[in-house]
């Protein structure tokens, strides 16, 4: 018996236009939130966000910020924070990832729209970013610890010697230091092909924004172009990365931008690989494991360009990738 779904159904049926609605699963994500489509005189999304694990007030606040910026984000229509229920506008079911899989030729136009929206997020979002939590040193280091704890130790059974530990900490220092030195902007924090929806107007629709932070300017662009779920040709990545550098309004050299882009990407991808392992071992969600190798491939390539990250490059190339072959998937 799905008690929360029964409660959610009763909750949405109190609204006149949804009196006969029956929630149908719309999508799920890596959190404990669930999304259901409900039909009345229009289509809506009913969100089940258990208060013990999800902060719906943050979702409401960030949604308002994005809508004020002219970004096509779901608008909150009704909310019951005590129960953890939201009724939001429906941005459809045409996910960027699926749309590109069906028509690869659409990528240029879709990513041009996504890049324009990201620039708007950073420029128009400047008035809101200081109200967001800071992407600070403690959080950056914690995220790197997820990789070590859940992927290296729990999933792969790899152990560090004292020398390994010192070298790992040195690499973490380099990645965190670069992130902290970058110009600060409104960071969506999960801006990629699974959270962007193809819409007929004001494309794209932007989802999963509730973890937004005041953080480094390259975080979202590297999330978009070095996507954990789809790998783009180098030419494609470079072309859109250079366009972002030209348009983002940050006074950085080509060389500094490349380092910022690479280092933020490596920090993010190490975290993501650790989260994929954690989702499997802690939450019983094995569907993300297939993305680990693609995600770490980005780190292998990027770390090979920087002498201070030699240990990280060797760790992945000589130990982690081989261990992944042994454990699967």
Backbone torsions as a table, in degrees:
resi	resn	phi	psi	omega
1	UNK	NA	121.9	179.8
2	UNK	-90.6	89.9	-174.6
3	UNK	-63.8	-39.0	-178.2
4	UNK	-68.4	-37.3	177.4
5	UNK	-64.9	-38.2	177.5
6	UNK	-63.5	-42.2	177.5
7	UNK	-65.5	-40.9	178.9
8	UNK	-63.4	-41.1	178.9
9	UNK	-61.3	-46.1	177.5
10	UNK	-60.7	-38.7	-176.9
11	UNK	-65.8	-47.1	-177.6
12	UNK	-69.3	-28.4	-177.4
13	UNK	-73.9	-7.7	176.0
14	UNK	-73.1	-18.0	-179.8
15	UNK	-87.3	131.6	-171.6
16	UNK	-51.6	-42.9	-175.6
17	UNK	-73.7	-9.7	-177.2
18	UNK	-123.1	23.4	-174.1
19	UNK	-61.3	-27.1	-179.3
20	UNK	-109.6	12.2	-172.8
21	UNK	-69.4	144.6	172.6
22	UNK	-126.7	107.8	-176.7
23	UNK	-58.5	133.2	178.1
24	UNK	-117.9	132.9	-179.1
25	UNK	-52.0	130.0	-179.8
26	UNK	-106.1	-42.8	179.0
27	UNK	-170.3	170.7	174.4
28	UNK	-139.6	167.5	176.6
29	UNK	-141.8	-168.7	-173.9
30	UNK	-78.3	-6.5	179.1
31	UNK	-93.2	-166.1	177.1
32	UNK	-93.6	4.2	176.5
33	UNK	-73.8	147.8	173.0
34	UNK	-130.6	149.1	-175.5
35	UNK	-123.6	132.0	-179.7
36	UNK	-129.1	137.6	176.6
37	UNK	-88.9	134.3	178.2
38	UNK	-128.4	140.2	-175.7
39	UNK	-112.1	131.2	171.7
40	UNK	-134.9	-126.5	172.6
41	UNK	-74.7	-11.0	175.3
42	UNK	-147.0	177.0	178.3
43	UNK	-99.8	136.6	179.9
44	UNK	-132.7	167.6	174.0
45	UNK	-115.8	125.5	173.5
46	UNK	-98.3	127.5	-175.3
47	UNK	-108.4	128.3	172.2
48	UNK	-102.1	108.5	-177.5
49	UNK	-126.7	89.0	-175.7
50	UNK	-51.3	125.0	-175.6
51	UNK	-59.0	-25.9	-179.4
52	UNK	-67.9	-23.8	-176.0
53	UNK	-123.1	-18.6	-173.5
54	UNK	-124.6	139.0	179.8
55	UNK	-100.6	93.2	-176.5
56	UNK	-71.1	-26.7	178.2
57	UNK	-62.4	-37.6	177.3
58	UNK	-63.8	-41.9	176.9
59	UNK	-57.3	-45.8	-179.0
60	UNK	-62.2	-44.0	-177.8
61	UNK	-64.8	-48.0	-178.0
62	UNK	-67.3	-36.7	175.9
63	UNK	-57.7	-43.7	179.3
64	UNK	-63.8	-42.4	178.0
65	UNK	-58.3	-49.1	-176.1
66	UNK	-64.6	-43.1	178.7
67	UNK	-62.8	-37.6	176.9
68	UNK	-64.1	-28.5	178.4
69	UNK	-80.2	-7.4	-176.1
70	UNK	84.6	15.7	177.8
71	UNK	-88.3	141.5	-175.0
72	UNK	-81.9	79.5	177.6
73	UNK	-110.3	156.1	176.8
74	UNK	-58.8	134.9	177.7
75	UNK	-97.2	134.0	-179.0
76	UNK	-80.6	123.2	-178.3
77	UNK	-96.3	-45.8	179.0
78	UNK	-139.2	153.5	179.2
79	UNK	-149.2	142.9	171.6
80	UNK	-130.4	93.3	-174.6
81	UNK	-68.6	-31.4	-179.6
82	UNK	-62.8	-41.4	178.9
83	UNK	-88.8	-19.3	-177.6
84	UNK	82.2	39.7	-179.8
85	UNK	-118.0	139.3	175.4
86	UNK	-132.5	147.8	168.9
87	UNK	-117.9	120.0	-173.9
88	UNK	-129.5	163.5	177.5
89	UNK	-68.0	153.3	-174.0
90	UNK	-101.8	119.7	179.0
91	UNK	-93.6	11.8	175.3
92	UNK	90.8	-169.3	-174.0
93	UNK	-125.9	15.4	-177.7
94	UNK	-94.4	83.0	-179.5
95	UNK	-70.5	140.8	177.8
96	UNK	-50.3	-47.1	-175.9
97	UNK	-58.4	-44.9	179.9
98	UNK	-70.4	-40.2	-177.7
99	UNK	-62.4	-41.1	179.7
100	UNK	-69.9	-36.2	177.5
101	UNK	-62.5	-31.8	179.5
102	UNK	-83.9	-26.1	-177.0
103	UNK	-152.7	88.9	-175.7
104	UNK	-62.5	-26.0	-178.6
105	UNK	-67.3	-14.9	180.0
106	UNK	-79.3	-9.0	-170.7
107	UNK	-59.6	-43.9	-176.3
108	UNK	-59.1	-48.2	-179.0
109	UNK	-66.9	-42.9	-179.0
110	UNK	-63.6	-41.6	-177.3
111	UNK	-77.8	-25.3	171.4
112	UNK	-63.7	-43.7	176.8
113	UNK	-62.7	-43.5	-179.3
114	UNK	-63.9	-38.1	179.2
115	UNK	-68.6	-42.9	177.2
116	UNK	-59.0	-41.2	180.0
117	UNK	-67.5	-37.5	178.1
118	UNK	-65.0	-40.9	176.8
119	UNK	-61.8	-41.4	177.9
120	UNK	-63.8	-40.5	178.3
121	UNK	-57.9	-41.2	-176.6
122	UNK	-78.6	-35.5	-178.2
123	UNK	-80.4	-55.2	179.2
124	UNK	-69.1	-25.1	-179.0
125	UNK	-78.0	-6.0	-177.8
126	UNK	-60.9	-31.3	-179.2
127	UNK	-73.8	-15.3	-177.8
128	UNK	-108.1	-18.3	-167.3
129	UNK	-63.4	-31.3	-177.9
130	UNK	-73.2	-12.1	174.9
131	UNK	-86.5	-6.9	179.0
132	UNK	-88.4	154.7	171.8
133	UNK	-59.5	151.3	-179.3
134	UNK	-84.0	138.3	171.3
135	UNK	-79.3	80.9	-168.5
136	UNK	-95.4	-179.8	-175.9
137	UNK	-61.3	-41.5	-177.8
138	UNK	-60.7	-42.3	-179.1
139	UNK	-70.2	-42.7	178.9
140	UNK	-59.2	-43.4	179.9
141	UNK	-69.6	-38.6	177.3
142	UNK	-59.9	-43.4	-179.2
143	UNK	-61.7	-38.8	176.6
144	UNK	-66.5	-31.8	178.5
145	UNK	-67.3	-25.5	177.3
146	UNK	-62.4	-40.8	177.8
147	UNK	-60.2	-47.9	-177.2
148	UNK	-68.0	-45.8	-175.7
149	UNK	-70.0	-48.3	-170.1
150	UNK	-92.0	-35.4	179.3
151	UNK	-89.0	-55.8	-175.8
152	UNK	-66.4	-53.5	-172.6
153	UNK	-82.2	-53.0	-174.1
154	UNK	-74.7	-47.8	-173.4
155	UNK	-81.5	-41.7	-174.1
156	UNK	-104.2	-13.9	-179.9
157	UNK	68.6	27.5	179.9
158	UNK	-88.1	140.7	179.0
159	UNK	-119.8	149.8	178.1
160	UNK	-100.0	140.0	166.5
161	UNK	-79.4	172.9	177.0
162	UNK	-59.8	-38.5	178.7
163	UNK	-67.9	-42.2	176.4
164	UNK	-57.6	-44.0	-177.6
165	UNK	-61.8	-43.4	179.0
166	UNK	-63.1	-42.0	179.4
167	UNK	-67.9	-38.8	176.8
168	UNK	-61.6	-45.5	-179.9
169	UNK	-62.8	-35.6	177.5
170	UNK	-64.3	-41.4	177.3
171	UNK	-65.5	-41.3	177.2
172	UNK	-61.2	-41.5	178.1
173	UNK	-57.6	-42.6	-178.2
174	UNK	-66.2	-45.2	-178.7
175	UNK	-66.5	-44.7	-179.4
176	UNK	-67.3	-42.1	-179.7
177	UNK	-60.1	-41.3	178.9
178	UNK	-64.2	-43.6	-179.6
179	UNK	-61.7	-40.6	-176.4
180	UNK	-71.3	-24.3	-179.1
181	UNK	-83.8	-13.1	-174.6
182	UNK	-76.2	152.6	173.2
183	UNK	-55.5	144.2	-175.0
184	UNK	-96.4	138.4	-179.7
185	UNK	-142.9	175.0	172.0
186	UNK	-72.9	115.0	-176.8
187	UNK	-106.9	119.9	176.0
188	UNK	-62.5	-46.9	171.9
189	UNK	92.2	-7.4	175.9
190	UNK	-151.4	49.9	-170.9
191	UNK	-90.9	91.8	-176.2
192	UNK	-152.9	-176.3	-167.5
193	UNK	-65.9	-17.8	178.4
194	UNK	-89.4	-13.1	-178.7
195	UNK	-112.3	10.2	175.9
196	UNK	-116.0	131.0	-177.3
197	UNK	-112.9	139.4	176.1
198	UNK	-77.2	122.9	-180.0
199	UNK	-128.0	152.2	-177.2
200	UNK	-70.4	-29.3	178.7
201	UNK	-126.6	145.1	177.5
202	UNK	50.5	50.0	178.1
203	UNK	-69.4	140.2	0.5
204	UNK	-94.4	164.6	164.7
205	UNK	-78.2	138.0	-173.8
206	UNK	-114.3	124.0	-177.9
207	UNK	-115.3	172.9	167.6
208	UNK	55.9	51.1	-172.9
209	UNK	-105.1	1.3	-168.7
210	UNK	-70.2	-12.0	178.0
211	UNK	-97.8	20.1	-177.5
212	UNK	-56.6	146.2	-177.5
213	UNK	-139.3	165.5	170.8
214	UNK	-90.8	101.7	-170.0
215	UNK	-148.5	-164.3	-172.1
216	UNK	-69.0	142.0	-171.2
217	UNK	-65.6	-22.2	-178.0
218	UNK	-91.9	-2.7	-172.7
219	UNK	-61.3	-49.4	-175.8
220	UNK	-73.8	-33.9	-178.7
221	UNK	-69.8	-35.3	177.7
222	UNK	-74.5	-30.5	173.8
223	UNK	-61.9	-39.0	-178.0
224	UNK	-71.9	-44.3	-170.5
225	UNK	-92.2	-29.8	172.8
226	UNK	-110.1	70.4	-170.8
227	UNK	-76.2	135.7	178.3
228	UNK	-67.3	-15.6	-172.3
229	UNK	-110.1	-10.9	177.9
230	UNK	-155.4	136.3	-177.8
231	UNK	-105.9	126.4	-179.0
232	UNK	-97.7	151.9	174.9
233	UNK	-59.2	151.0	-178.6
234	UNK	-56.2	-40.0	-178.9
235	UNK	-61.1	-41.9	179.4
236	UNK	-63.2	-47.6	-179.9
237	UNK	-61.1	-47.3	-177.3
238	UNK	-63.9	-40.1	-177.6
239	UNK	-63.5	-45.4	-179.1
240	UNK	-76.7	-32.0	176.3
241	UNK	-64.8	-42.0	179.1
242	UNK	-66.4	-37.5	177.5
243	UNK	-65.0	-40.5	176.5
244	UNK	-61.0	-46.1	-179.8
245	UNK	-58.7	-40.2	-179.6
246	UNK	-67.7	-33.1	-170.3
247	UNK	-102.2	-12.1	-170.1
248	UNK	-78.8	-14.1	175.8
249	UNK	83.0	10.9	178.4
250	UNK	-96.8	132.3	-177.3
251	UNK	-85.5	77.6	178.7
252	UNK	-126.4	149.0	178.2
253	UNK	-73.5	165.5	176.5
254	UNK	-59.0	-42.7	-178.3
255	UNK	-65.6	-43.4	-179.5
256	UNK	-67.5	-39.2	178.0
257	UNK	-60.8	-43.3	-179.2
258	UNK	-61.4	-42.1	178.4
259	UNK	-66.5	-45.2	179.0
260	UNK	-57.8	-44.4	-179.7
261	UNK	-61.9	-48.5	-179.8
262	UNK	-63.8	-47.9	-173.6
263	UNK	-69.5	-42.1	176.6
264	UNK	-63.1	-38.3	177.6
265	UNK	-62.2	-42.9	-179.3
266	UNK	-65.9	-42.0	178.2
267	UNK	-60.9	-45.5	-179.8
268	UNK	-63.9	-43.1	-174.5
269	UNK	-72.6	-33.6	173.4
270	UNK	-63.4	-45.2	176.8
271	UNK	-58.7	-47.9	-176.4
272	UNK	-61.8	-42.3	179.1
273	UNK	-61.8	-39.5	176.8
274	UNK	-65.6	-40.1	179.1
275	UNK	-65.7	-39.1	177.7
276	UNK	-59.1	-41.3	177.5
277	UNK	-68.5	-39.8	179.5
278	UNK	-64.3	-39.8	177.9
279	UNK	-58.8	-36.0	179.1
280	UNK	-72.4	-51.9	-172.3
281	UNK	-78.0	-38.0	-176.3
282	UNK	-90.8	-39.2	-170.3
283	UNK	-109.4	-2.6	178.5
284	UNK	70.2	24.7	-179.8
285	UNK	-108.7	95.6	-175.2
286	UNK	-86.8	-6.2	-174.5
287	UNK	-68.5	-11.1	-178.0
288	UNK	-93.6	-11.4	-175.0
289	UNK	-61.6	-33.5	-178.9
290	UNK	-62.1	-16.8	-176.9
291	UNK	-89.9	-6.7	-173.5
292	UNK	-65.2	-46.4	-176.7
293	UNK	-63.3	-44.1	178.4
294	UNK	-59.4	-43.5	-178.1
295	UNK	-63.3	-42.8	-179.0
296	UNK	-77.6	-23.9	174.0
297	UNK	-57.0	-38.8	177.5
298	UNK	-59.4	-41.0	-177.3
299	UNK	-70.3	-39.0	177.8
300	UNK	-58.6	-48.1	-177.7
301	UNK	-67.0	-47.5	-176.6
302	UNK	-67.2	-41.9	-176.9
303	UNK	-67.2	-23.7	179.8
304	UNK	-66.8	-15.2	-177.9
305	UNK	-88.7	-5.3	-172.1
306	UNK	-129.8	121.0	-175.9
307	UNK	-61.2	-34.8	-177.6
308	UNK	-71.6	-7.0	179.2
309	UNK	-112.8	23.6	-179.3
310	UNK	-58.5	-40.2	-179.4
311	UNK	-63.5	-43.7	179.9
312	UNK	-61.2	-44.0	179.5
313	UNK	-61.7	-43.2	179.5
314	UNK	-69.8	-40.1	178.7
315	UNK	-56.0	-46.8	-178.5
316	UNK	-72.7	-48.8	-174.7
317	UNK	-69.0	-34.7	-173.7
318	UNK	-100.1	-19.4	-175.7
319	UNK	-126.3	-53.3	-171.0
320	UNK	-68.3	-49.4	-176.3
321	UNK	-64.6	-35.1	177.0
322	UNK	-68.1	-41.7	179.1
323	UNK	-64.1	-35.7	177.2
324	UNK	-62.1	-36.2	177.3
325	UNK	-63.2	-34.1	-177.6
326	UNK	-75.3	-38.4	-177.0
327	UNK	-89.9	-16.3	-175.7
328	UNK	77.8	-177.5	10.0
329	UNK	-76.5	NA	NA
